Protein backbone atom coordinates (compact mmCIF):
# COMPACT_ATOMS: atom_id res chain seq x y z
CA UNK A 1 0.00 0.00 0.00
CA UNK A 2 1.67 3.14 1.15
CA UNK A 3 3.02 4.59 4.32
CA UNK A 4 0.52 5.13 7.12
CA UNK A 5 0.10 8.81 7.88
CA UNK A 6 -0.19 9.42 11.61
CA UNK A 7 -1.11 13.07 12.04
CA UNK A 8 -0.28 12.98 15.76
CA UNK A 9 3.37 12.19 15.06
CA UNK A 10 3.90 15.00 12.55
CA UNK A 11 5.73 18.09 13.75
CA UNK A 12 3.66 21.17 12.88
CA UNK A 13 6.86 23.12 12.11
CA UNK A 14 8.48 20.51 9.88
CA UNK A 15 8.23 19.90 6.17
CA UNK A 16 7.32 16.24 6.75
CA UNK A 17 3.61 16.95 6.29
CA UNK A 18 2.23 15.25 3.21
CA UNK A 19 0.66 17.48 0.61
CA UNK A 20 -3.13 17.58 0.38
CA UNK A 21 -2.94 15.60 -2.85
CA UNK A 22 -0.76 12.90 -1.25
CA UNK A 23 -3.03 12.56 1.79
CA UNK A 24 -6.16 12.50 -0.38
CA UNK A 25 -4.68 9.89 -2.72
CA UNK A 26 -3.64 7.74 0.27
CA UNK A 27 -7.13 7.94 1.77
CA UNK A 28 -8.86 7.11 -1.53
CA UNK A 29 -6.60 4.13 -2.13
CA UNK A 30 -7.17 2.73 1.38
CA UNK A 31 -10.92 3.40 1.25
CA UNK A 32 -11.41 1.72 -2.12
CA UNK A 33 -9.15 -1.20 -1.22
CA UNK A 34 -11.13 -1.89 1.96
CA UNK A 35 -14.43 -1.73 0.06
CA UNK A 36 -13.10 -4.15 -2.57
CA UNK A 37 -11.80 -6.52 0.12
CA UNK A 38 -15.20 -6.45 1.82
CA UNK A 39 -16.82 -7.22 -1.54
CA UNK A 40 -14.25 -9.95 -2.26
CA UNK A 41 -12.91 -8.04 -5.27
CA UNK A 42 -16.37 -7.72 -6.84
CA UNK A 43 -16.48 -4.23 -8.34
CA UNK A 44 -20.27 -4.18 -8.74
CA UNK A 45 -20.82 -4.98 -5.08
CA UNK A 46 -18.06 -2.62 -3.89
CA UNK A 47 -19.55 0.20 -5.97
CA UNK A 48 -22.95 -0.52 -4.44
CA UNK A 49 -21.45 -0.39 -0.93
CA UNK A 50 -19.79 2.94 -1.73
CA UNK A 51 -22.84 4.40 -3.45
CA UNK A 52 -21.05 5.07 -6.73
CA UNK A 53 -21.36 3.65 -10.24
CA UNK A 54 -19.22 0.66 -11.14
CA UNK A 55 -17.55 2.57 -13.99
CA UNK A 56 -16.55 5.32 -11.56
CA UNK A 57 -15.03 2.73 -9.25
CA UNK A 58 -13.21 1.12 -12.15
CA UNK A 59 -11.73 4.46 -13.28
CA UNK A 60 -10.68 5.35 -9.73
CA UNK A 61 -9.01 1.95 -9.28
CA UNK A 62 -7.16 2.38 -12.55
CA UNK A 63 -5.93 5.86 -11.64
CA UNK A 64 -4.82 4.72 -8.17
CA UNK A 65 -3.20 1.48 -9.36
CA UNK A 66 -5.60 -0.87 -7.57
CA UNK A 67 -6.24 -4.30 -9.09
CA UNK A 68 -9.61 -5.62 -7.97
CA UNK A 69 -8.82 -9.11 -9.25
CA UNK A 70 -5.85 -9.32 -6.89
CA UNK A 71 -8.20 -8.77 -3.93
CA UNK A 72 -10.45 -11.71 -4.75
CA UNK A 73 -10.61 -14.78 -2.58
CA UNK A 74 -10.81 -17.69 -5.02
CA UNK A 75 -13.05 -19.68 -2.67
CA UNK A 76 -15.78 -17.05 -2.35
CA UNK A 77 -16.72 -15.68 -5.76
CA UNK A 78 -19.74 -13.38 -5.92
CA UNK A 79 -21.37 -13.02 -9.32
CA UNK A 80 -24.05 -10.55 -10.30
CA UNK A 81 -26.29 -11.21 -13.24
CA UNK A 82 -24.87 -9.82 -16.51
CA UNK A 83 -26.53 -6.79 -18.04
CA UNK A 84 -27.28 -5.06 -14.74
CA UNK A 85 -27.35 -1.29 -15.12
CA UNK A 86 -27.29 1.69 -12.79
CA UNK A 87 -30.73 2.29 -11.36
CA UNK A 88 -31.80 -1.35 -11.72
CA UNK A 89 -33.23 -3.01 -8.66
CA UNK A 90 -30.47 -4.74 -6.73
CA UNK A 91 -30.77 -8.55 -6.74
CA UNK A 92 -31.77 -10.18 -3.45
CA UNK A 93 -28.42 -11.91 -3.00
CA UNK A 94 -26.59 -8.58 -3.30
CA UNK A 95 -28.78 -7.19 -0.52
CA UNK A 96 -27.84 -10.20 1.61
CA UNK A 97 -24.14 -9.65 0.85
CA UNK A 98 -24.39 -5.96 1.67
CA UNK A 99 -26.10 -6.78 4.98
CA UNK A 100 -23.40 -9.36 5.78
CA UNK A 101 -20.63 -6.89 4.91
CA UNK A 102 -22.23 -4.27 7.16
CA UNK A 103 -22.46 -6.74 10.04
CA UNK A 104 -18.77 -7.58 9.64
CA UNK A 105 -17.71 -3.93 9.43
CA UNK A 106 -19.72 -3.04 12.56
CA UNK A 107 -18.60 -6.05 14.59
CA UNK A 108 -16.57 -5.30 17.69
CA UNK A 109 -13.05 -6.82 17.72
JOZIBEL-V697858 format. One record per residue. N is the residue number from 0. SS is DSSP state (@ for helix, = for strand, . for the rest). PHI is phi as a letter, one per 30 degrees, with the letter a starting at -180 (none if undefined). Layout:
N|SS|PHI  N|SS|PHI
This chain:
0|.|none  1|.|b  2|.|d  3|.|d  4|.|c  5|.|c  6|@|d  7|@|d  8|@|c  9|.|d  10|.|d  11|.|d  12|.|c  13|.|c  14|.|c  15|.|d  16|.|d  17|.|d  18|.|d  19|@|e  20|@|d  21|@|d  22|@|d  23|@|d  24|@|d  25|@|d  26|@|d  27|@|e  28|@|d  29|@|d  30|@|d  31|@|d  32|@|d  33|@|d  34|@|d  35|@|d  36|@|d  37|@|d  38|.|d  39|.|h  40|.|i  41|.|d  42|@|d  43|@|d  44|@|d  45|@|d  46|@|d  47|@|d  48|@|d  49|@|d  50|.|i  51|.|b  52|.|d  53|@|e  54|@|d  55|@|d  56|@|d  57|@|d  58|@|d  59|@|d  60|@|d  61|@|d  62|@|d  63|@|c  64|.|i  65|.|c  66|.|c  67|@|d  68|@|d  69|@|d  70|@|c  71|.|d  72|.|c  73|.|e  74|.|d  75|.|b  76|.|d  77|.|c  78|.|b  79|.|c  80|.|d  81|.|d  82|.|i  83|.|d  84|.|b  85|.|d  86|.|j  87|.|d  88|.|d  89|.|d  90|.|e  91|@|e  92|@|d  93|@|d  94|@|e  95|@|d  96|@|d  97|@|d  98|@|d  99|@|d  100|@|d  101|@|d  102|@|d  103|@|d  104|@|d  105|@|c  106|.|d  107|.|d  108|.|d
